Amino acid sequence: MSFARVYSAQPVYLDTVYVSVEADLSKGLHSFSIVGLPDKAVEESKERVAVAIKNSGYTSPKHSSKRVLISLAPATVKKEGARFDLAIALAYLCAADDVSFDPTGILFLGELSLEGKLRPVHGVLSIAQHASKNGFHTLIVPTENAEEAALVHDITVYPAESLEQVVTHLREGVEDALPAQPHTTLHTRTNKHANQVDFGDIRGQETAKRGLEIAAAGRHNIVLYGPPGTGKTMLARAFQGILPNLTYEEALEATSVHSIAGALKETIIVTPPFRSPHHTSSHVAIVGGGTIPKPGEVTLAHRGVLFLDEFPEFDRRVVDALREPLEDRVVSISRARGQVSFPADFILVAALNPTREQGEVRINDLDRERLKKKISGPVIDRIDMWIEVTHIEHEKLYTREERVLESGGIQENVLKARQVQNKRYRSSTKTNASMSVVDIDELAHLSNEAETLLRSAAQNLKLSPRSYHRTIKLARTIADLDTSERIEGGHILEALTYRPKDLF
């Protein structure tokens, strides 16, 4: 046999392209070529593959007096990275009659070391998700990627440590040398760190804690403002600890995004991601982009928290670019090669010092103008809650009370409110923050008192339609925390207190 074909794949944005790896051996002067728009890493794979085959106990392509041609189809898609090494090696070994198997329905992924060991690659979870829906039943990957791939329960995953192990597994008449990877579950997993801030570590600031509880329950965007040193950053970091763990579907989404971006630090992400980029970060770093568009921080925060400290210090272009993800929960990037949309469903937690003078509490007209130049009206209108974080009385700092953990109790309240919303919307991912106008009309029932108060506030405060609906959404979340079926007057009054007031 002088021709063979096996299958591999590569992620393209958040989609997957299946690659047919074809090997042809013919007589003639020795050569080893790879065609099909390979990048430098793929082009160099012929050197890695040749040595890995030799060190695995087979005849290297370099030692054969044949012309070896590897074709990666479709030829119009640029092939990137070293994930095709394993497939190229197996295609060659099949063409050289060193191994024989039926490649139908099997995908091969993995980079080869010179000694024939398999190294992990990026984007395995996304590939596994698409492969299970497109006729593939088996996925052979490096051992380090197996647990990630096994999150997908509709495909059999085999973890492999070396090329030799894969060949032994595939040979006809040889019993499985690779045990299948058990399906990965999320029940007992956690990504939380031991040094995570607890609300109990923060003295006072009960108003801010209450606001963050509401934001977590309904996934509302929130801004903490006040003088430096009052605990805004600590509150934001403690916020992650009161959010419920991700559902199975959410964990798949978050892990897949981080895997494609090469930012996956844990095998599986089961707690909401917390991203905290520096205020000097570029537009591309925050929003995403590049010649070949890649996810930015807003996408890496998908299903989690995007914390922007010193919010007004971010470039105005970056702040304005948040309008689309805050409204539509996606970010669209257009380049000459086309347009791509990345998911960006996150909770925005921002912190700012509204005054120029250190220690000042009240802001003046110059401060207001400065904030208006940094934060545009449309962005302000898309943020649900504005919480003032004031100085703490020194007496509270001097007391040596026994440390009490507060985050666990608040998280239980948040979880109960989320469960109410899951039943209301018949969805495990939809929350009050994403209510549509139709949802508000059908599901946000106001008492007579609440309706009268809301109408009066809309006229006196000159609320925009978006602000009007935002108030109802916030009140609905507050009512859920109070286990109230209807929105009462007190819920409307509390929701109105979270407006930006004198800031703008």
DRENTIVO-975586 format. One record per residue (C-alpha): residue number from 1; chain; residue in three letters; x, y, z. Coordinates in steps of 0.02 Angstrom, whole numbers, plus 50000, padded with zeros to 5 digits. Layout:
ATOM/NUM/A/ALA/X/Y/Z
...
# end
This chain:
ATOM/1/A/MET/50000/50000/50000
ATOM/2/A/SER/50076/50167/49948
ATOM/3/A/PHE/49929/50280/49995
ATOM/4/A/ALA/49839/50308/50160
ATOM/5/A/ARG/49719/50432/50238
ATOM/6/A/VAL/49682/50473/50420
ATOM/7/A/TYR/49588/50617/50500
ATOM/8/A/SER/49632/50761/50614
ATOM/9/A/ALA/49555/50932/50652
ATOM/10/A/GLN/49596/51108/50705
ATOM/11/A/PRO/49492/51243/50788
ATOM/12/A/VAL/49457/51396/50682
ATOM/13/A/TYR/49392/51534/50796
ATOM/14/A/LEU/49258/51439/50894
ATOM/15/A/ASP/49220/51319/50752
ATOM/16/A/THR/49313/51162/50696
ATOM/17/A/VAL/49386/51116/50527
ATOM/18/A/TYR/49415/50931/50493
ATOM/19/A/VAL/49578/50894/50405
ATOM/20/A/SER/49607/50743/50296
ATOM/21/A/VAL/49790/50693/50313
ATOM/22/A/GLU/49841/50597/50158
ATOM/23/A/ALA/50009/50511/50132
ATOM/24/A/ASP/50076/50451/49965
ATOM/25/A/LEU/50238/50353/49942
ATOM/26/A/SER/50309/50339/49766
ATOM/27/A/LYS/50472/50286/49685
ATOM/28/A/GLY/50603/50417/49648
ATOM/29/A/LEU/50733/50523/49732
ATOM/30/A/HIS/50699/50540/49918
ATOM/31/A/SER/50598/50690/49973
ATOM/32/A/PHE/50477/50729/50114
ATOM/33/A/SER/50352/50867/50077
ATOM/34/A/ILE/50196/50935/50161
ATOM/35/A/VAL/50068/51031/50059
ATOM/36/A/GLY/49901/51112/50104
ATOM/37/A/LEU/49945/51288/50167
ATOM/38/A/PRO/50052/51233/50316
ATOM/39/A/ASP/50122/51365/50433
ATOM/40/A/LYS/50300/51355/50500
ATOM/41/A/ALA/50254/51237/50642
ATOM/42/A/VAL/50167/51117/50522
ATOM/43/A/GLU/50308/51129/50395
ATOM/44/A/GLU/50433/51082/50530
ATOM/45/A/SER/50329/50932/50581
ATOM/46/A/LYS/50413/50825/50446
ATOM/47/A/GLU/50574/50836/50547
ATOM/48/A/ARG/50488/50793/50712
ATOM/49/A/VAL/50387/50653/50634
ATOM/50/A/ALA/50536/50573/50546
ATOM/51/A/VAL/50640/50565/50705
ATOM/52/A/ALA/50490/50511/50813
ATOM/53/A/ILE/50453/50367/50694
ATOM/54/A/LYS/50635/50311/50701
ATOM/55/A/ASN/50642/50319/50891
ATOM/56/A/SER/50479/50221/50902
ATOM/57/A/GLY/50559/50072/50816
ATOM/58/A/TYR/50503/50097/50635
ATOM/59/A/THR/50594/50145/50476
ATOM/60/A/SER/50609/50333/50464
ATOM/61/A/PRO/50548/50420/50305
ATOM/62/A/LYS/50723/50494/50296
ATOM/63/A/HIS/50796/50319/50274
ATOM/64/A/SER/50681/50263/50135
ATOM/65/A/SER/50721/50289/49952
ATOM/66/A/LYS/50547/50353/49913
ATOM/67/A/ARG/50462/50516/49879
ATOM/68/A/VAL/50346/50554/50026
ATOM/69/A/LEU/50206/50679/50002
ATOM/70/A/ILE/50088/50729/50142
ATOM/71/A/SER/49933/50825/50092
ATOM/72/A/LEU/49824/50917/50219
ATOM/73/A/ALA/49651/50944/50146
ATOM/74/A/PRO/49558/51058/50122
ATOM/75/A/ALA/49703/51147/50043
ATOM/76/A/THR/49619/51318/50054
ATOM/77/A/VAL/49623/51322/50246
ATOM/78/A/LYS/49785/51374/50329
ATOM/79/A/LYS/49850/51237/50446
ATOM/80/A/GLU/49926/51299/50608
ATOM/81/A/GLY/50015/51220/50755
ATOM/82/A/ALA/50090/51050/50792
ATOM/83/A/ARG/49926/50958/50824
ATOM/84/A/PHE/49941/50862/50657
ATOM/85/A/ASP/50104/50771/50703
ATOM/86/A/LEU/50018/50611/50762
ATOM/87/A/ALA/49904/50602/50610
ATOM/88/A/ILE/50049/50632/50490
ATOM/89/A/ALA/50152/50495/50572
ATOM/90/A/LEU/50007/50370/50565
ATOM/91/A/ALA/49966/50413/50384
ATOM/92/A/TYR/50147/50379/50336
ATOM/93/A/LEU/50154/50215/50435
ATOM/94/A/CYS/49993/50155/50351
ATOM/95/A/ALA/50060/50199/50178
ATOM/96/A/ALA/50222/50107/50220
ATOM/97/A/ASP/50123/49952/50278
ATOM/98/A/ASP/50191/49962/50456
ATOM/99/A/VAL/50014/49970/50526
ATOM/100/A/SER/49841/49937/50456
ATOM/101/A/PHE/49673/49996/50527
ATOM/102/A/ASP/49508/50072/50474
ATOM/103/A/PRO/49521/50262/50502
ATOM/104/A/THR/49335/50294/50480
ATOM/105/A/GLY/49263/50394/50626
ATOM/106/A/ILE/49430/50417/50716
ATOM/107/A/LEU/49516/50584/50748
ATOM/108/A/PHE/49700/50598/50796
ATOM/109/A/LEU/49774/50747/50887
ATOM/110/A/GLY/49944/50774/50965
ATOM/111/A/GLU/50117/50846/50948
ATOM/112/A/LEU/50263/50724/50940
ATOM/113/A/SER/50427/50743/51033
ATOM/114/A/LEU/50586/50676/50953
ATOM/115/A/GLU/50577/50519/51061
ATOM/116/A/GLY/50400/50483/51003
ATOM/117/A/LYS/50307/50547/51156
ATOM/118/A/LEU/50145/50644/51137
ATOM/119/A/ARG/50130/50823/51197
ATOM/120/A/PRO/49967/50915/51234
ATOM/121/A/VAL/49887/51038/51111
ATOM/122/A/HIS/49759/51178/51121
ATOM/123/A/GLY/49575/51174/51075
ATOM/124/A/VAL/49541/50989/51109
ATOM/125/A/LEU/49373/51017/51196
ATOM/126/A/SER/49303/51120/51053
ATOM/127/A/ILE/49358/50987/50929
ATOM/128/A/ALA/49280/50848/51034
ATOM/129/A/GLN/49114/50943/51044
ATOM/130/A/HIS/49103/50965/50856
ATOM/131/A/ALA/49169/50790/50816
ATOM/132/A/SER/49033/50705/50919
ATOM/133/A/LYS/48901/50793/50812
ATOM/134/A/ASN/48983/50755/50645
ATOM/135/A/GLY/49000/50568/50634
ATOM/136/A/PHE/49161/50538/50733
ATOM/137/A/HIS/49152/50409/50872
ATOM/138/A/THR/49333/50401/50932
ATOM/139/A/LEU/49462/50532/50981
ATOM/140/A/ILE/49643/50488/51019
ATOM/141/A/VAL/49734/50628/51109
ATOM/142/A/PRO/49886/50655/51222
ATOM/143/A/THR/49858/50600/51402
ATOM/144/A/GLU/49861/50781/51465
ATOM/145/A/ASN/49712/50824/51353
ATOM/146/A/ALA/49607/50669/51390
ATOM/147/A/GLU/49513/50732/51542
ATOM/148/A/GLU/49468/50892/51450
ATOM/149/A/ALA/49406/50797/51297
ATOM/150/A/ALA/49307/50674/51405
ATOM/151/A/LEU/49192/50815/51458
ATOM/152/A/VAL/49100/50772/51297
ATOM/153/A/HIS/49001/50614/51334
ATOM/154/A/ASP/48954/50569/51155
ATOM/155/A/ILE/49127/50518/51098
ATOM/156/A/THR/49254/50389/51158
ATOM/157/A/VAL/49419/50467/51211
ATOM/158/A/TYR/49582/50368/51217
ATOM/159/A/PRO/49730/50449/51307
ATOM/160/A/ALA/49899/50406/51233
ATOM/161/A/GLU/50075/50439/51294
ATOM/162/A/SER/50173/50392/51138
ATOM/163/A/LEU/50163/50352/50953
ATOM/164/A/GLU/50211/50171/50988
ATOM/165/A/GLN/50065/50153/51108
ATOM/166/A/VAL/49943/50220/50977
ATOM/167/A/VAL/50010/50100/50843
ATOM/168/A/THR/49994/49952/50962
ATOM/169/A/HIS/49815/50002/50998
ATOM/170/A/LEU/49770/50016/50814
ATOM/171/A/ARG/49852/49857/50749
ATOM/172/A/GLU/49732/49723/50691
ATOM/173/A/GLY/49723/49575/50807
ATOM/174/A/VAL/49801/49667/50953
ATOM/175/A/GLU/49694/49698/51107
ATOM/176/A/ASP/49670/49877/51162
ATOM/177/A/ALA/49832/49948/51229
ATOM/178/A/LEU/49740/50107/51279
ATOM/179/A/PRO/49601/50105/51409
ATOM/180/A/ALA/49463/50227/51366
ATOM/181/A/GLN/49457/50387/51470
ATOM/182/A/PRO/49308/50389/51591
ATOM/183/A/HIS/49184/50529/51560
ATOM/184/A/THR/49229/50683/51660
ATOM/185/A/THR/49103/50746/51787
ATOM/186/A/LEU/49097/50910/51884
ATOM/187/A/HIS/49017/50857/52049
ATOM/188/A/THR/49169/50858/52164
ATOM/189/A/ARG/49278/50981/52072
ATOM/190/A/THR/49329/51157/52120
ATOM/191/A/ASN/49450/51286/52053
ATOM/192/A/LYS/49440/51398/52206
ATOM/193/A/HIS/49603/51450/52285
ATOM/194/A/ALA/49640/51435/52470
ATOM/195/A/ASN/49685/51619/52482
ATOM/196/A/GLN/49524/51681/52402
ATOM/197/A/VAL/49454/51835/52490
ATOM/198/A/ASP/49299/51807/52596
ATOM/199/A/PHE/49172/51944/52631
ATOM/200/A/GLY/49207/51912/52815
ATOM/201/A/ASP/49384/51977/52788
ATOM/202/A/ILE/49313/52149/52744
ATOM/203/A/ARG/49256/52254/52893
ATOM/204/A/GLY/49098/52355/52868
ATOM/205/A/GLN/49043/52401/52691
ATOM/206/A/GLU/48874/52319/52715
ATOM/207/A/THR/48796/52422/52575
ATOM/208/A/ALA/48928/52364/52452
ATOM/209/A/LYS/48908/52183/52508
ATOM/210/A/ARG/48721/52194/52484
ATOM/211/A/GLY/48744/52268/52310
ATOM/212/A/LEU/48865/52130/52260
ATOM/213/A/GLU/48743/51999/52324
ATOM/214/A/ILE/48608/52070/52211
ATOM/215/A/ALA/48730/52080/52064
ATOM/216/A/ALA/48778/51897/52088
ATOM/217/A/ALA/48597/51839/52103
ATOM/218/A/GLY/48539/51922/51942
ATOM/219/A/ARG/48707/51936/51850
ATOM/220/A/HIS/48695/52126/51848
ATOM/221/A/ASN/48840/52239/51799
ATOM/222/A/ILE/48904/52344/51944
ATOM/223/A/VAL/49023/52488/51980
ATOM/224/A/LEU/49104/52518/52150
ATOM/225/A/TYR/49161/52698/52174
ATOM/226/A/GLY/49243/52790/52316
ATOM/227/A/PRO/49410/52854/52384
ATOM/228/A/PRO/49566/52745/52372
ATOM/229/A/GLY/49595/52617/52508
ATOM/230/A/THR/49414/52585/52553
ATOM/231/A/GLY/49412/52403/52497
ATOM/232/A/LYS/49341/52411/52320
ATOM/233/A/THR/49469/52289/52250
ATOM/234/A/MET/49448/52168/52396
ATOM/235/A/LEU/49260/52172/52375
ATOM/236/A/ALA/49277/52134/52190
ATOM/237/A/ARG/49392/51987/52224
ATOM/238/A/ALA/49275/51920/52359
ATOM/239/A/PHE/49132/51932/52232
ATOM/240/A/GLN/49195/51777/52141
ATOM/241/A/GLY/49169/51675/52300
ATOM/242/A/ILE/48981/51706/52309
ATOM/243/A/LEU/48945/51653/52130
ATOM/244/A/PRO/48873/51477/52105
ATOM/245/A/ASN/48979/51347/52017
ATOM/246/A/LEU/48955/51332/51830
ATOM/247/A/THR/48828/51212/51761
ATOM/248/A/TYR/48887/51073/51645
ATOM/249/A/GLU/48843/51176/51490
ATOM/250/A/GLU/48927/51333/51559
ATOM/251/A/ALA/49083/51235/51607
ATOM/252/A/LEU/49095/51167/51430
ATOM/253/A/GLU/49083/51342/51358
ATOM/254/A/ALA/49210/51421/51475
ATOM/255/A/THR/49335/51278/51461
ATOM/256/A/SER/49319/51274/51272
ATOM/257/A/VAL/49354/51461/51257
ATOM/258/A/HIS/49508/51452/51368
ATOM/259/A/SER/49570/51295/51280
ATOM/260/A/ILE/49561/51377/51108
ATOM/261/A/ALA/49648/51534/51174
ATOM/262/A/GLY/49786/51430/51254
ATOM/263/A/ALA/49742/51504/51424
ATOM/264/A/LEU/49679/51345/51509
ATOM/265/A/LYS/49770/51329/51676
ATOM/266/A/GLU/49656/51198/51754
ATOM/267/A/THR/49599/51042/51665
ATOM/268/A/ILE/49418/51098/51681
ATOM/269/A/ILE/49343/51266/51731
ATOM/270/A/VAL/49201/51235/51852
ATOM/271/A/THR/49197/51402/51944
ATOM/272/A/PRO/49160/51568/51855
ATOM/273/A/PRO/49319/51639/51777
ATOM/274/A/PHE/49387/51799/51854
ATOM/275/A/ARG/49483/51910/51734
ATOM/276/A/SER/49569/52068/51794
ATOM/277/A/PRO/49666/52154/51653
ATOM/278/A/HIS/49776/52305/51692
ATOM/279/A/HIS/49712/52476/51640
ATOM/280/A/THR/49856/52493/51515
ATOM/281/A/SER/49794/52341/51417
ATOM/282/A/SER/49768/52373/51232
ATOM/283/A/HIS/49603/52369/51138
ATOM/284/A/VAL/49650/52202/51057
ATOM/285/A/ALA/49696/52125/51226
ATOM/286/A/ILE/49528/52172/51301
ATOM/287/A/VAL/49409/52150/51155
ATOM/288/A/GLY/49505/52025/51048
ATOM/289/A/GLY/49570/52038/50871
ATOM/290/A/GLY/49735/52027/50780
ATOM/291/A/THR/49773/51977/50600
ATOM/292/A/ILE/49697/51809/50641
ATOM/293/A/PRO/49561/51858/50768
ATOM/294/A/LYS/49587/51784/50940
ATOM/295/A/PRO/49481/51800/51098
ATOM/296/A/GLY/49516/51946/51216
ATOM/297/A/GLU/49482/51970/51401
ATOM/298/A/VAL/49295/51997/51374
ATOM/299/A/THR/49284/51823/51298
ATOM/300/A/LEU/49399/51741/51426
ATOM/301/A/ALA/49280/51811/51558
ATOM/302/A/HIS/49132/51722/51475
ATOM/303/A/ARG/49016/51648/51608
ATOM/304/A/GLY/49120/51736/51741
ATOM/305/A/VAL/49178/51907/51799
ATOM/306/A/LEU/49273/52046/51709
ATOM/307/A/PHE/49348/52160/51841
ATOM/308/A/LEU/49410/52328/51778
ATOM/309/A/ASP/49502/52420/51916
ATOM/310/A/GLU/49533/52607/51890
ATOM/311/A/PHE/49393/52602/51760
ATOM/312/A/PRO/49414/52781/51694
ATOM/313/A/GLU/49600/52751/51664
ATOM/314/A/PHE/49565/52625/51525
ATOM/315/A/ASP/49580/52694/51350
ATOM/316/A/ARG/49417/52776/51293
ATOM/317/A/ARG/49414/52661/51142
ATOM/318/A/VAL/49420/52509/51257
ATOM/319/A/VAL/49279/52575/51367
ATOM/320/A/ASP/49168/52614/51217
ATOM/321/A/ALA/49200/52441/51145
ATOM/322/A/LEU/49112/52367/51297
ATOM/323/A/ARG/48944/52427/51234
ATOM/324/A/GLU/48914/52277/51120
ATOM/325/A/PRO/48959/52138/51245
ATOM/326/A/LEU/48865/52225/51386
ATOM/327/A/GLU/48708/52233/51278
ATOM/328/A/ASP/48718/52080/51164
ATOM/329/A/ARG/48833/51964/51264
ATOM/330/A/VAL/48943/51938/51110
ATOM/331/A/VAL/49086/52035/51031
ATOM/332/A/SER/49105/52045/50841
ATOM/333/A/ILE/49274/52069/50760
ATOM/334/A/SER/49290/52113/50576
ATOM/335/A/ARG/49450/52090/50478
ATOM/336/A/ALA/49496/52076/50295
ATOM/337/A/ARG/49481/51886/50309
ATOM/338/A/GLY/49303/51898/50372
ATOM/339/A/GLN/49200/51924/50528
ATOM/340/A/VAL/49196/51819/50686
ATOM/341/A/SER/49087/51831/50841
ATOM/342/A/PHE/49154/51775/51010
ATOM/343/A/PRO/49042/51746/51163
ATOM/344/A/ALA/49059/51878/51299
ATOM/345/A/ASP/48925/51844/51430
ATOM/346/A/PHE/49009/51910/51587
ATOM/347/A/ILE/48969/52012/51742
ATOM/348/A/LEU/49061/52178/51735
ATOM/349/A/VAL/49130/52235/51903
ATOM/350/A/ALA/49218/52402/51888
ATOM/351/A/ALA/49302/52510/52020
ATOM/352/A/LEU/49341/52695/52009
ATOM/353/A/ASN/49393/52844/52113
ATOM/354/A/PRO/49280/52987/52056
ATOM/355/A/THR/49388/53126/52127
ATOM/356/A/ARG/49561/53184/52074
ATOM/357/A/GLU/49616/53222/52251
ATOM/358/A/GLN/49670/53080/52364
ATOM/359/A/GLY/49551/53054/52509
ATOM/360/A/GLU/49414/53167/52440
ATOM/361/A/VAL/49235/53104/52451
ATOM/362/A/ARG/49134/53236/52362
ATOM/363/A/ILE/49159/53270/52178
ATOM/364/A/ASN/49152/53437/52091
ATOM/365/A/ASP/49105/53493/51916
ATOM/366/A/LEU/49281/53464/51850
ATOM/367/A/ASP/49277/53285/51913
ATOM/368/A/ARG/49109/53256/51829
ATOM/369/A/GLU/49173/53321/51663
ATOM/370/A/ARG/49326/53210/51677
ATOM/371/A/LEU/49218/53056/51705
ATOM/372/A/LYS/49102/53101/51561
ATOM/373/A/LYS/49251/53114/51443
ATOM/374/A/LYS/49313/52942/51499
ATOM/375/A/ILE/49148/52847/51513
ATOM/376/A/SER/49019/52879/51379
ATOM/377/A/GLY/48832/52890/51411
ATOM/378/A/PRO/48789/52726/51322
ATOM/379/A/VAL/48912/52632/51433
ATOM/380/A/ILE/48845/52716/51590
ATOM/381/A/ASP/48668/52668/51539
ATOM/382/A/ARG/48718/52484/51521
ATOM/383/A/ILE/48782/52469/51699
ATOM/384/A/ASP/48644/52416/51818
ATOM/385/A/MET/48715/52463/51988
ATOM/386/A/TRP/48823/52603/52057
ATOM/387/A/ILE/48879/52575/52237
ATOM/388/A/GLU/48974/52703/52342
ATOM/389/A/VAL/49111/52627/52450
ATOM/390/A/THR/49150/52750/52589
ATOM/391/A/HIS/49287/52760/52720
ATOM/392/A/ILE/49273/52638/52865
ATOM/393/A/GLU/49273/52702/53043
ATOM/394/A/HIS/49439/52667/53125
ATOM/395/A/GLU/49354/52589/53275
ATOM/396/A/LYS/49296/52445/53164
ATOM/397/A/LEU/49474/52414/53107
ATOM/398/A/TYR/49543/52411/53285
ATOM/399/A/THR/49423/52277/53348
ATOM/400/A/ARG/49492/52101/53353
ATOM/401/A/GLU/49336/51999/53324
ATOM/402/A/GLU/49340/51815/53280
ATOM/403/A/ARG/49347/51791/53091
ATOM/404/A/VAL/49175/51749/53024
ATOM/405/A/LEU/49154/51679/52849
ATOM/406/A/GLU/49014/51772/52761
ATOM/407/A/SER/49035/51720/52579
ATOM/408/A/GLY/48962/51546/52605
ATOM/409/A/GLY/48798/51612/52675
ATOM/410/A/ILE/48783/51744/52540
ATOM/411/A/GLN/48819/51613/52407
ATOM/412/A/GLU/48674/51508/52473
ATOM/413/A/ASN/48557/51657/52454
ATOM/414/A/VAL/48622/51686/52278
ATOM/415/A/LEU/48599/51503/52232
ATOM/416/A/LYS/48419/51504/52294
ATOM/417/A/ALA/48381/51660/52191
ATOM/418/A/ARG/48461/51580/52038
ATOM/419/A/GLN/48355/51424/52059
ATOM/420/A/VAL/48198/51533/52061
ATOM/421/A/GLN/48256/51613/51898
ATOM/422/A/ASN/48295/51443/51820
ATOM/423/A/LYS/48115/51390/51849
ATOM/424/A/ARG/48046/51557/51789
ATOM/425/A/TYR/48142/51556/51624
ATOM/426/A/ARG/48153/51367/51606
ATOM/427/A/SER/48339/51387/51575
ATOM/428/A/SER/48495/51354/51678
ATOM/429/A/THR/48588/51502/51603
ATOM/430/A/LYS/48461/51643/51587
ATOM/431/A/THR/48448/51768/51731
ATOM/432/A/ASN/48355/51929/51770
ATOM/433/A/ALA/48490/52038/51693
ATOM/434/A/SER/48453/51964/51521
ATOM/435/A/MET/48264/51987/51528
ATOM/436/A/SER/48187/52050/51368
ATOM/437/A/VAL/48043/52174/51358
ATOM/438/A/VAL/47925/52029/51329
ATOM/439/A/ASP/47993/51941/51484
ATOM/440/A/ILE/47967/52098/51587
ATOM/441/A/ASP/47786/52112/51531
ATOM/442/A/GLU/47748/51929/51562
ATOM/443/A/LEU/47856/51881/51712
ATOM/444/A/ALA/47896/52039/51812
ATOM/445/A/HIS/47732/52062/51905
ATOM/446/A/LEU/47722/52225/52005
ATOM/447/A/SER/47606/52259/52150
ATOM/448/A/ASN/47496/52414/52140
ATOM/449/A/GLU/47611/52507/52260
ATOM/450/A/ALA/47766/52459/52160
ATOM/451/A/GLU/47686/52513/51996
ATOM/452/A/THR/47636/52682/52069
ATOM/453/A/LEU/47811/52712/52139
ATOM/454/A/LEU/47894/52663/51976
ATOM/455/A/ARG/47785/52780/51872
ATOM/456/A/SER/47818/52923/51992
ATOM/457/A/ALA/48006/52892/51989
ATOM/458/A/ALA/48009/52880/51800
ATOM/459/A/GLN/47929/53052/51786
ATOM/460/A/ASN/48025/53139/51925
ATOM/461/A/LEU/48196/53064/51884
ATOM/462/A/LYS/48167/53068/51695
ATOM/463/A/LEU/48217/52887/51673
ATOM/464/A/SER/48260/52830/51498
ATOM/465/A/PRO/48170/52675/51433
ATOM/466/A/ARG/48328/52572/51466
ATOM/467/A/SER/48341/52640/51644
ATOM/468/A/TYR/48156/52606/51671
ATOM/469/A/HIS/48175/52424/51620
ATOM/470/A/ARG/48338/52408/51716
ATOM/471/A/THR/48250/52462/51875
ATOM/472/A/ILE/48120/52326/51851
ATOM/473/A/LYS/48255/52195/51821
ATOM/474/A/LEU/48347/52246/51979
ATOM/475/A/ALA/48186/52247/52079
ATOM/476/A/ARG/48145/52073/52014
ATOM/477/A/THR/48313/52009/52078
ATOM/478/A/ILE/48288/52093/52247
ATOM/479/A/ALA/48116/52012/52257
ATOM/480/A/ASP/48193/51842/52216
ATOM/481/A/LEU/48316/51863/52360
ATOM/482/A/ASP/48166/51903/52472
ATOM/483/A/THR/48073/51750/52402
ATOM/484/A/SER/47932/51864/52347
ATOM/485/A/GLU/47825/51815/52198
ATOM/486/A/ARG/47782/51996/52159
ATOM/487/A/ILE/47888/52152/52152
ATOM/488/A/GLU/47837/52260/52299
ATOM/489/A/GLY/47862/52445/52331
ATOM/490/A/GLY/48014/52417/52441
ATOM/491/A/HIS/48100/52321/52301
ATOM/492/A/ILE/48075/52466/52181
ATOM/493/A/LEU/48140/52592/52308
ATOM/494/A/GLU/48297/52489/52339
ATOM/495/A/ALA/48327/52467/52152
ATOM/496/A/LEU/48317/52656/52128
ATOM/497/A/THR/48453/52685/52258
ATOM/498/A/TYR/48580/52601/52144
ATOM/499/A/ARG/48573/52738/52012
ATOM/500/A/PRO/48736/52838/51982
ATOM/501/A/LYS/48660/52992/52069
ATOM/502/A/ASP/48786/53136/52078
ATOM/503/A/LEU/48925/53056/51977
ATOM/504/A/PHE/48872/53121/51805
# end
